[in-house]
Amino acid sequence: MRSQLEIRFAAQLEEKGYRWVYESEALGDGGYLVDFHLPDLKVWVEVKGRFEARDHYLLKEVAQILKSERHERLLVYGQSRAWVVNPSGFREIAHDEFWKLINR
């Protein structure tokens, strides 16, 4: 894995008993490699320490593809907060809400 945050996130997934796959597929025209896929929950999670300009554009594109073609969701997990990513933008949420959304 590429960061300590990703390692800690994977450990949380393990503790919660979620099946996950790491960097399984590049998505969209930009070939964005989303960090975690939770196939049983139809959720993809990008773990970010900090956003770069291209992330804002590419993650919205990936969210559109996942929503329209696969009926799956995209979330971003950061050090102190998280986001729901939709084709129209990002909605900030707390970590406890993130974990509740995972199970929906």
N, C-alpha and C positions, 0 to 999 in steps of 0.2 A: 504494500500500500504506500501511497505517496505522502501521507502525513500522520502525525500522532492523532489528530482529530478523527481521521478515517479509522484508525486502529481502535480508538475508544468507541466510536460509533458501532463498528462491527462487534465489539465486545458487548455492547448494549443489546444488539440484535440477538446475539447468542444467548444472553441472559434471559431474554424474553421468549426465546424459542422460535424465532422467525427464521424461515428458510430464506437465504439470500444468495445472490450471485454478484461477484465483483467485476465491474467494467466488462460486461458481457457483449455489448453491442454499441457501435457508433450510430448516432441517429441524426437525421436531418441533413440538409445540404452542407452544413458546416462540419458534419461528421463528429458531433459532440459525443464524447464518451462519458455517459452518466455513471457515477460511481457505483451505486447499488440498485439492483433490481430485486424486488420482493414479489416473485411471481404468484404466490398463493394469494396475495393481497392486492394484486394489480396496481402496485405502487413502485415508482422509481424515485430514488433519493440522490441528490447531488449534495455532497458534503463540501462546504466552502469555508475557508478561513477568511477570505476577502474576495469581493467581486472585482472582476475586470470589466472593462467596457463591453467587450464582446459577449460576456456572459448574459447580460440583460437581453440582448437581441436573440442569441442562440437558444437560451433556455425557453423563451416564449415560443420559438419555432418548434422546439422539441415537445413542449406541452401541447401544442396544437396537433402534432402528429400522434402523440400518445392518446389524446382525447378522441380524435376523429377516427383514427384507424384501428386502435386497439382497446378503446374504452378503459384506459389506464390513466393514472394521475402522476403528476410530478411535484415533488416537494424538495425544498432545500433546507439542509440542516447546518446551522452555523454554530460558532462557539457559544454565543449567549442568546441566540434567537433563531427562529426558523421562518420559512415562507412557503406559502402555497403558490405555485406558479400556474397561471392560466395564460391562454393565448393573448389576452389583453394586458397582462401585467402580473405584479407580485403583490401578495397580501401577507403582511408580517403577522406572525403568531408566536406565542410563547412555546417553550419546549414541551410543557405538559399538554397543551392543545395539539402539538405535533403528534405525540404518541397516541392521543385519542383518535386523531384523523387516520392514522395508519390502519386502525382496526375497522374503519367504516367500509 
